[in-house]
Amino acid sequence: MKDERSKYMLKDEYKKFIENTPEQYKLFWEVVFNAGLRISEALNIFATDILWEENKILITTLKRKNHPIIPVIVPKNIIDSIQEYIWKNPAINGRIWKFSRQYAFKLFKSICKKAGLNPKYSPHALRHAHGVMISDITNGNMIEIKNRL
Protein backbone atom coordinates (compact mmCIF):
# COMPACT_ATOMS: atom_id res chain seq x y z
CA MET A 1 0.00 0.00 0.00
CA LYS A 2 1.24 3.48 -0.85
CA ASP A 3 1.99 5.89 1.91
CA GLU A 4 -0.12 9.07 1.90
CA ARG A 5 2.82 11.33 1.06
CA SER A 6 3.49 9.56 -2.25
CA LYS A 7 0.00 10.43 -3.47
CA TYR A 8 0.65 14.11 -4.20
CA MET A 9 3.46 16.43 -5.26
CA LEU A 10 4.37 19.54 -3.37
CA LYS A 11 4.51 22.86 -5.22
CA ASP A 12 8.32 22.90 -5.37
CA GLU A 13 8.33 19.30 -6.62
CA TYR A 14 5.90 20.20 -9.39
CA LYS A 15 8.23 23.05 -10.35
CA LYS A 16 11.17 20.59 -10.56
CA PHE A 17 8.97 18.23 -12.57
CA ILE A 18 8.12 20.92 -15.15
CA GLU A 19 11.73 22.15 -15.30
CA ASN A 20 12.80 18.61 -16.24
CA THR A 21 10.01 18.00 -18.74
CA PRO A 22 10.97 17.95 -22.44
CA GLU A 23 9.65 21.12 -24.09
CA GLN A 24 7.18 19.32 -26.38
CA TYR A 25 5.38 17.79 -23.36
CA LYS A 26 5.36 20.73 -20.92
CA LEU A 27 1.99 22.06 -21.98
CA PHE A 28 0.33 18.66 -21.58
CA TRP A 29 1.54 18.31 -17.98
CA GLU A 30 0.69 21.96 -17.20
CA VAL A 31 -2.88 21.29 -18.36
CA VAL A 32 -3.05 18.10 -16.27
CA PHE A 33 -1.90 19.95 -13.15
CA ASN A 34 -3.75 23.26 -13.61
CA ALA A 35 -7.05 21.58 -14.45
CA GLY A 36 -6.63 18.69 -12.01
CA LEU A 37 -7.20 16.11 -14.74
CA ARG A 38 -6.73 12.41 -15.05
CA ILE A 39 -4.36 11.44 -17.86
CA SER A 40 -7.21 9.95 -19.89
CA GLU A 41 -9.25 13.15 -19.52
CA ALA A 42 -6.36 15.31 -20.73
CA LEU A 43 -5.69 13.00 -23.67
CA ASN A 44 -9.33 13.31 -24.73
CA ILE A 45 -9.28 17.11 -25.09
CA PHE A 46 -10.18 18.35 -28.57
CA ALA A 47 -9.57 21.88 -29.84
CA THR A 48 -13.37 22.28 -29.90
CA ASP A 49 -13.42 21.64 -26.12
CA ILE A 50 -11.64 24.92 -25.41
CA LEU A 51 -13.81 27.90 -24.49
CA TRP A 52 -11.23 30.50 -25.44
CA GLU A 53 -12.97 33.62 -24.12
CA GLU A 54 -14.00 32.01 -20.84
CA ASN A 55 -10.62 30.35 -20.05
CA LYS A 56 -12.34 26.99 -19.71
CA ILE A 57 -11.83 23.50 -21.03
CA LEU A 58 -14.81 21.18 -21.41
CA ILE A 59 -13.78 17.90 -19.80
CA THR A 60 -15.61 14.65 -20.31
CA THR A 61 -15.38 13.03 -16.90
CA LEU A 62 -14.77 9.37 -17.49
CA LYS A 63 -15.14 8.18 -13.90
CA ARG A 64 -18.60 9.63 -13.18
CA LYS A 65 -21.93 8.13 -14.12
CA ASN A 66 -23.05 9.05 -17.66
CA HIS A 67 -19.68 10.79 -18.32
CA PRO A 68 -20.87 14.38 -17.79
CA ILE A 69 -19.03 17.22 -19.51
CA ILE A 70 -17.74 19.71 -16.97
CA PRO A 71 -16.28 23.14 -17.78
CA VAL A 72 -13.00 23.56 -15.89
CA ILE A 73 -11.49 27.02 -15.45
CA VAL A 74 -7.75 27.17 -16.13
CA PRO A 75 -5.32 30.08 -16.02
CA LYS A 76 -5.43 32.34 -19.08
CA ASN A 77 -1.76 31.68 -19.82
CA ILE A 78 -2.56 27.97 -20.20
CA ILE A 79 -5.43 28.72 -22.62
CA ASP A 80 -3.12 31.05 -24.56
CA SER A 81 -0.44 28.35 -24.68
CA ILE A 82 -2.95 25.80 -25.98
CA GLN A 83 -4.03 28.24 -28.68
CA GLU A 84 -0.41 28.85 -29.68
CA TYR A 85 0.27 25.09 -29.69
CA ILE A 86 -2.67 24.50 -32.02
CA TRP A 87 -1.58 27.33 -34.34
CA LYS A 88 1.94 25.87 -34.52
CA ASN A 89 0.53 22.41 -35.24
CA PRO A 90 -2.12 23.00 -37.91
CA ALA A 91 -2.39 19.26 -38.57
CA ILE A 92 -4.27 18.92 -35.26
CA ASN A 93 -7.75 17.72 -36.02
CA GLY A 94 -9.34 15.75 -33.27
CA ARG A 95 -7.45 15.19 -30.05
CA ILE A 96 -4.81 17.79 -29.21
CA TRP A 97 -2.35 15.23 -27.84
CA LYS A 98 -1.91 12.06 -29.87
CA PHE A 99 0.03 9.82 -27.48
CA SER A 100 -1.39 7.00 -25.38
CA ARG A 101 -2.11 6.83 -21.67
CA GLN A 102 0.64 4.22 -21.33
CA TYR A 103 3.14 6.53 -23.05
CA ALA A 104 2.12 9.41 -20.76
CA PHE A 105 2.65 7.17 -17.73
CA LYS A 106 6.15 6.14 -18.87
CA LEU A 107 6.98 9.75 -19.73
CA PHE A 108 5.84 10.87 -16.27
CA LYS A 109 8.03 8.26 -14.59
CA SER A 110 11.08 9.22 -16.67
CA ILE A 111 10.61 12.92 -15.87
CA CYS A 112 10.31 12.14 -12.15
CA LYS A 113 13.51 10.11 -12.30
CA LYS A 114 15.38 12.88 -14.13
CA ALA A 115 14.09 15.46 -11.60
CA GLY A 116 15.07 13.29 -8.63
CA LEU A 117 11.49 13.01 -7.39
CA ASN A 118 9.84 10.22 -5.44
CA PRO A 119 9.83 7.13 -7.71
CA LYS A 120 6.48 6.09 -6.17
CA TYR A 121 4.71 9.08 -7.74
CA SER A 122 2.16 8.31 -10.41
CA PRO A 123 0.59 10.85 -12.80
CA HIS A 124 -2.38 10.95 -10.44
CA ALA A 125 -0.07 12.76 -7.97
CA LEU A 126 -0.56 15.88 -10.12
CA ARG A 127 -4.35 15.62 -9.74
CA HIS A 128 -3.94 15.26 -5.98
CA ALA A 129 -1.52 18.22 -5.91
CA HIS A 130 -4.19 20.25 -7.70
CA GLY A 131 -6.66 19.21 -4.98
CA VAL A 132 -4.23 20.40 -2.30
CA MET A 133 -3.90 23.72 -4.16
CA ILE A 134 -7.71 24.11 -4.30
CA SER A 135 -7.87 23.26 -0.59
CA ASP A 136 -5.37 26.03 0.16
CA ILE A 137 -7.30 28.56 -1.95
CA THR A 138 -10.71 27.66 -0.47
CA ASN A 139 -9.58 27.13 3.14
CA GLY A 140 -10.36 23.43 2.89
CA ASN A 141 -13.86 23.78 1.43
CA MET A 142 -14.60 20.12 0.64
CA ILE A 143 -17.52 20.99 -1.66
CA GLU A 144 -15.25 23.12 -3.84
CA ILE A 145 -12.61 20.39 -3.94
CA LYS A 146 -15.23 17.74 -4.79
CA ASN A 147 -16.73 19.91 -7.54
CA ARG A 148 -13.33 20.56 -9.07
CA LEU A 149 -12.10 16.98 -8.98
SVG drawing of the C-alpha trace seen along z (x, -y; Angstrom):
<svg xmlns="http://www.w3.org/2000/svg" viewBox="-25 -36 43 38">
<polyline fill="none" stroke="black" stroke-width="0.4" points="0.0,0.0 1.2,-3.5 2.0,-5.9 -0.1,-9.1 2.8,-11.3 3.5,-9.6 0.0,-10.4 0.6,-14.1 3.5,-16.4 4.4,-19.5 4.5,-22.9 8.3,-22.9 8.3,-19.3 5.9,-20.2 8.2,-23.0 11.2,-20.6 9.0,-18.2 8.1,-20.9 11.7,-22.1 12.8,-18.6 10.0,-18.0 11.0,-18.0 9.6,-21.1 7.2,-19.3 5.4,-17.8 5.4,-20.7 2.0,-22.1 0.3,-18.7 1.5,-18.3 0.7,-22.0 -2.9,-21.3 -3.1,-18.1 -1.9,-20.0 -3.7,-23.3 -7.1,-21.6 -6.6,-18.7 -7.2,-16.1 -6.7,-12.4 -4.4,-11.4 -7.2,-9.9 -9.3,-13.2 -6.4,-15.3 -5.7,-13.0 -9.3,-13.3 -9.3,-17.1 -10.2,-18.3 -9.6,-21.9 -13.4,-22.3 -13.4,-21.6 -11.6,-24.9 -13.8,-27.9 -11.2,-30.5 -13.0,-33.6 -14.0,-32.0 -10.6,-30.3 -12.3,-27.0 -11.8,-23.5 -14.8,-21.2 -13.8,-17.9 -15.6,-14.6 -15.4,-13.0 -14.8,-9.4 -15.1,-8.2 -18.6,-9.6 -21.9,-8.1 -23.0,-9.1 -19.7,-10.8 -20.9,-14.4 -19.0,-17.2 -17.7,-19.7 -16.3,-23.1 -13.0,-23.6 -11.5,-27.0 -7.8,-27.2 -5.3,-30.1 -5.4,-32.3 -1.8,-31.7 -2.6,-28.0 -5.4,-28.7 -3.1,-31.1 -0.4,-28.3 -3.0,-25.8 -4.0,-28.2 -0.4,-28.9 0.3,-25.1 -2.7,-24.5 -1.6,-27.3 1.9,-25.9 0.5,-22.4 -2.1,-23.0 -2.4,-19.3 -4.3,-18.9 -7.8,-17.7 -9.3,-15.7 -7.5,-15.2 -4.8,-17.8 -2.3,-15.2 -1.9,-12.1 0.0,-9.8 -1.4,-7.0 -2.1,-6.8 0.6,-4.2 3.1,-6.5 2.1,-9.4 2.7,-7.2 6.2,-6.1 7.0,-9.7 5.8,-10.9 8.0,-8.3 11.1,-9.2 10.6,-12.9 10.3,-12.1 13.5,-10.1 15.4,-12.9 14.1,-15.5 15.1,-13.3 11.5,-13.0 9.8,-10.2 9.8,-7.1 6.5,-6.1 4.7,-9.1 2.2,-8.3 0.6,-10.8 -2.4,-11.0 -0.1,-12.8 -0.6,-15.9 -4.3,-15.6 -3.9,-15.3 -1.5,-18.2 -4.2,-20.3 -6.7,-19.2 -4.2,-20.4 -3.9,-23.7 -7.7,-24.1 -7.9,-23.3 -5.4,-26.0 -7.3,-28.6 -10.7,-27.7 -9.6,-27.1 -10.4,-23.4 -13.9,-23.8 -14.6,-20.1 -17.5,-21.0 -15.2,-23.1 -12.6,-20.4 -15.2,-17.7 -16.7,-19.9 -13.3,-20.6 -12.1,-17.0"/>
</svg>
